Amino acid sequence: MGSVFGKRYNVTQDTKELKELHEMSGSWQSGVNQDILGKLQRELDDVVGSRNITDVDIANLSYLQVVVKEALRVHPPSALLSGPRLSTSDVQLSNAMLIPSNTTAMVNMWHITHDPKVWEEPLVFKPERFVESDGGTNVDVRGSDLRLAPFGASWRVCPTKNLRLVTVNLWVAKLVQNIKWVADQGHPIDFREVLKLSCEMKHPLIAQETSRNIVASSRLHNFVVALAT
Ligand code: HEM
């Protein structure tokens, strides 16, 4: 394969680089992060409670939004963006690199979103990195900041990016609002990925789910608030 922005990888054979990619993608902690899940559930209980969540609620769910942002960083579905580009003239990059005319190039978004020069502890799933009040940076994922552009950027940016962002937020919110998730002891969660048309989990996720008693927990929460005031 030709040059790849972010880092050069020869993926046509089992190279050192490919092993490095596999090791990086396999070294995440397995299991369900109950701290993050609990924080997200508390936000959903506080803001939405037991009623059906809708797309209008997303704007008020700031922790949900940073969890989705972090998921798009750690697991960008379009790891190499859409496909190869061909330069029609010489292009001088700001880092002095020259891309000669007639070069086939691909943007390796996966590498950029895992680059330790760009992200602190890039393999750690840490939504707080986007929360300004926690010392993080509010990064826009819709293409204006190339550190995290899971929908691409500029002329070829995904035309459905705004709708998709709301949809993904809504699905995650519904899955977390109504269901309690725990790892299945017989099937440890394997975060390794495989690049097909998009970047997918190498092995499908198997987890145990039980219904959350939202009504009961929300009543309990109101009771606690009433006691405290
Ligand atoms: C979370 C889900 C999605 C992600 C992360 C995503 C990401 C992307 C990316 C990275 C590109 C290429 C941008 C580039 O080449 O620079 C792209 C292009 C595109 N996407 Fe999406 N996409 C998503 C969902 C969808 C869906 C559901 C549709 C259609 C219903 C869609 C329609 C398109 C189209 C038509 C293009 C080509 C735009 C062009 O080349 O001019 N995308 N998307």
Boltz pocket constraint, residues with backbone or C-beta under 6 A from the ligand:
constraints:
  - pocket:
      binder: B
      contacts: [[A, 77], [A, 78], [A, 81], [A, 82], [A, 83], [A, 149], [A, 150], [A, 151], [A, 152], [A, 153], [A, 155], [A, 156], [A, 157], [A, 158], [A, 159], [A, 160], [A, 164], [A, 165], [A, 168]]
      max_distance: 6.0
